[in-house]
Amino acid sequence: METVSLTIDGRQVTVEKGRTVLQAAIECGVKVPYYCYHPGISIDGSCRVCIVKIEKMPKL
């Protein structure tokens, strides 16, 4: 299994490559509010409740 490391709220986490930031946060116990996400359906992101800021990216 290939993994990636990222920092969420100052906490270094390692998750399986291909996970979204929200999935990584949930798996690592970081609380991120969300409304439309469910692991059994495709990711839509339409409600924007779980929006995150990625450093060095021009947009949210």
C-alpha positions, 0 to 999 in steps of 0.5 A, a space after each residue: 500500500 502506497 501512503 502519503 503524509 500531510 499535516 492537518 491542523 498542525 498534526 502530521 498524518 499518514 494515509 493511503 494514497 488516493 484518499 481525500 483530505 476529508 477521508 484522511 481527517 476522519 481516519 485519523 480522528 480529526 474532526 471536520 464538519 461535513 454534510 453531504 459526504 458518505 463513504 458509500 456514494 461518489 464524492 460531490 462536495 456540493 454543500 461546501 461544509 467541509 471546505 479546507 484551505 491547502 497551503 500554497 494553493 491559490 484557491 480553497 
